[in-house]
Amino acid sequence: IPESGHKYYLQFSTEDYRTGEDAGSCLATVLYPKKKSPPVVSIKCSRTKDKKEILEEDNRLYQRIRHQTKPITGNNIPDSYGHIEPALEPVWALAVAGSSSIMWEKSTETLGYSLAQVKAAKQWIRKDEFIEFDYTVLLHEIPTQEIISCHMRLTWLPGHPLKVKHFCASASHGLDEGSGAESGSASAEKAANF
């Protein structure tokens, strides 16, 4: 689109990252503006699970984390063999969701990212009902093959948007500007450092 950027129309299917089951199909438009800013995304999906079933799964994950007797901590998730300890699967699930907002913000037409590993995770005990974690995640940058380290603070309660704050660093780029607070993956508000 002259003066605006490149617009893409996509049709794709989704799957549950844990089970590999079909999770629905989506139609999307993505506009990469000429100026350096996150893409503008419009997406509509049909899901194979209804909202009630999704909320029930979210609540099971939430209860599993919430009923720990002490704060959850973990390192190197998955390990060098690709194995995730069953007790750390909820930590990994939240890292996948939270890091997707970082990847969305950092992606361009020529660079993409995937979550390579959670180097460290630490749960914070809160007085309210929210769950909060600090993560150090490693993102695999494609096509450069560079590994980018990001610190991420994630806050979540089922039925509410996931809130993510982050900053990233890489060997060749130094410190990248991080985010403020994000709700979901499509809106961002600048906030103070954390």
C-alpha positions as CSV (number, residue, x, y, z in Angstrom):
1,I,0.0,0.0,0.0
2,P,1.8,3.2,-1.2
3,E,2.8,5.5,1.7
4,S,1.6,2.9,4.3
5,G,3.5,-0.3,4.0
6,H,2.9,-3.9,3.0
7,K,-0.4,-5.7,3.8
8,Y,-0.7,-9.4,4.0
9,Y,-3.9,-11.6,4.0
10,L,-3.5,-14.9,5.8
11,Q,-5.5,-18.0,6.3
12,F,-4.1,-20.6,8.8
13,S,-5.1,-23.3,11.2
14,T,-4.1,-23.5,14.8
15,E,-3.3,-26.3,17.2
16,D,-3.1,-26.8,20.9
17,Y,0.7,-26.4,21.7
18,R,0.5,-29.2,24.3
19,T,-1.6,-31.9,22.7
20,G,-1.3,-31.0,19.0
21,E,-5.1,-31.1,18.7
22,D,-6.8,-28.9,16.1
23,A,-7.7,-25.6,17.9
24,G,-9.5,-23.9,14.9
25,S,-8.8,-21.8,11.9
26,C,-8.2,-18.1,11.4
27,L,-8.3,-15.3,8.8
28,A,-6.0,-12.3,9.4
29,T,-4.7,-9.2,7.8
30,V,-1.3,-7.9,8.8
31,L,0.0,-4.4,7.9
32,Y,3.7,-3.8,8.3
33,P,4.0,0.0,8.4
34,K,6.9,1.7,6.6
35,K,7.9,3.3,9.8
36,K,9.4,1.1,12.5
37,S,6.4,0.1,14.6
38,P,4.6,-3.1,15.5
39,P,2.4,-4.6,12.8
40,V,-1.3,-3.8,12.7
41,V,-3.2,-7.0,13.0
42,S,-6.8,-7.8,12.5
43,I,-7.8,-11.4,13.1
44,K,-10.9,-13.6,13.3
45,C,-10.8,-17.2,14.4
46,S,-13.2,-20.0,14.6
47,R,-12.4,-22.3,17.5
48,T,-13.0,-26.0,17.9
49,K,-13.4,-25.5,21.7
50,D,-16.1,-23.2,23.1
51,K,-15.3,-20.4,25.5
52,K,-16.6,-22.4,28.5
53,E,-14.2,-25.3,27.7
54,I,-11.3,-22.8,27.3
55,L,-12.1,-21.1,30.6
56,E,-12.2,-24.5,32.3
57,E,-8.7,-25.3,31.0
58,D,-7.5,-21.9,32.1
59,N,-9.0,-22.5,35.6
60,R,-7.3,-25.9,35.8
61,L,-3.9,-24.3,35.0
62,Y,-4.6,-21.5,37.4
63,Q,-5.6,-23.8,40.3
64,R,-2.5,-26.0,39.6
65,I,-0.2,-23.0,40.1
66,R,-2.2,-21.3,42.9
67,H,-2.3,-24.4,45.1
68,Q,1.5,-24.7,45.4
69,T,2.7,-24.7,49.0
70,K,5.8,-22.6,48.1
71,P,6.6,-20.3,45.1
72,I,7.5,-22.1,41.9
73,T,11.0,-21.7,40.6
74,G,12.6,-23.4,37.6
75,N,15.6,-23.2,35.3
76,N,16.4,-24.5,31.8
77,I,12.8,-25.3,30.7
78,P,12.9,-27.4,28.6
79,D,16.2,-29.1,29.4
80,S,18.9,-29.8,26.8
81,Y,17.0,-33.0,25.9
82,G,13.7,-31.1,25.2
83,H,12.2,-32.5,28.4
84,I,9.9,-30.5,30.7
85,E,9.3,-31.7,34.3
86,P,5.5,-32.2,34.7
87,A,5.6,-29.8,37.7
88,L,7.0,-27.1,35.5
89,E,4.5,-27.5,32.6
90,P,2.2,-24.6,33.9
91,V,5.3,-22.4,34.1
92,W,6.2,-23.2,30.5
93,A,2.5,-22.7,29.4
94,L,2.5,-19.2,30.8
95,A,6.0,-18.5,29.3
96,V,4.7,-19.5,25.9
97,A,1.7,-17.1,26.2
98,G,3.7,-14.2,27.6
99,S,6.6,-14.5,25.2
100,S,4.2,-14.4,22.2
101,S,3.5,-10.8,23.0
102,I,7.2,-10.0,23.0
103,M,7.6,-11.8,19.7
104,W,4.7,-10.0,18.2
105,E,6.2,-6.6,19.2
106,K,9.7,-7.4,18.0
107,S,8.8,-9.2,14.7
108,T,9.2,-7.5,11.4
109,E,8.6,-8.5,7.8
110,T,12.2,-9.9,7.7
111,L,12.6,-11.1,11.4
112,G,10.6,-13.7,13.3
113,Y,11.0,-15.3,16.7
114,S,10.3,-18.5,18.6
115,L,10.6,-19.3,22.2
116,A,13.8,-21.4,22.6
117,Q,14.0,-21.9,26.4
118,V,13.0,-20.5,29.7
119,K,16.4,-19.9,31.4
120,A,14.8,-19.0,34.8
121,A,11.4,-18.6,36.3
122,K,10.3,-17.4,39.7
123,Q,6.8,-17.0,41.1
124,W,6.0,-14.0,43.2
125,I,3.4,-14.6,46.0
126,R,0.7,-11.9,45.9
127,K,-1.9,-10.9,48.4
128,D,-4.6,-10.7,45.6
129,E,-5.8,-13.5,43.4
130,F,-3.4,-12.8,40.5
131,I,-0.5,-15.1,39.6
132,E,2.9,-13.3,38.9
133,F,6.1,-14.7,37.5
134,D,9.5,-13.3,36.5
135,Y,11.1,-15.0,33.6
136,T,14.3,-14.9,31.7
137,V,13.5,-16.3,28.3
138,L,15.6,-17.0,25.2
139,L,14.1,-16.2,21.9
140,H,15.5,-17.6,18.7
141,E,15.6,-14.9,16.0
142,I,15.0,-16.1,12.4
143,P,16.7,-15.9,10.0
144,T,19.8,-14.5,11.9
145,Q,19.9,-17.5,14.2
146,E,20.7,-15.1,17.1
147,I,19.5,-15.9,20.6
148,I,18.0,-13.0,22.3
149,S,17.6,-12.9,26.1
150,C,14.5,-11.2,27.5
151,H,13.4,-10.5,31.0
152,M,9.6,-10.8,31.3
153,R,7.2,-10.1,34.2
154,L,3.9,-11.8,33.7
155,T,0.7,-11.3,35.7
156,W,-2.5,-13.3,35.1
157,L,-5.9,-14.2,36.4
158,P,-8.3,-16.3,34.4
159,G,-10.9,-14.2,32.6
160,H,-8.5,-11.2,32.5
161,P,-5.9,-10.4,29.8
162,L,-2.4,-11.5,30.4
163,K,-0.2,-8.6,31.4
164,V,3.4,-8.6,30.2
165,K,6.3,-6.2,30.8
166,H,9.7,-7.0,29.3
167,F,13.1,-5.8,28.2
168,C,15.4,-7.7,25.9
169,A,19.2,-7.7,25.3
170,S,21.3,-9.3,22.6
171,A,25.0,-9.5,22.0
172,S,25.0,-7.6,18.7
173,H,22.3,-5.1,19.4
174,G,22.9,-4.2,23.1
175,L,19.8,-3.4,25.2
176,D,16.6,-3.1,23.2
177,E,13.8,-0.9,24.3
178,G,11.3,-2.9,26.3
179,S,7.7,-2.6,26.7
180,G,5.6,-1.1,29.4
181,A,2.6,-3.1,30.4
182,E,0.8,-5.1,27.8
183,S,-2.7,-6.6,27.9
184,G,-2.9,-9.4,25.5
185,S,-0.8,-9.1,22.3
186,A,-2.5,-6.2,20.5
187,S,-2.2,-3.2,22.7
188,A,0.6,-1.7,24.8
189,E,0.9,1.1,27.3
190,K,4.3,2.6,28.3
191,A,5.1,2.2,32.0
192,A,7.9,2.7,34.4
193,N,10.8,0.2,34.6
194,F,10.1,-2.8,36.8
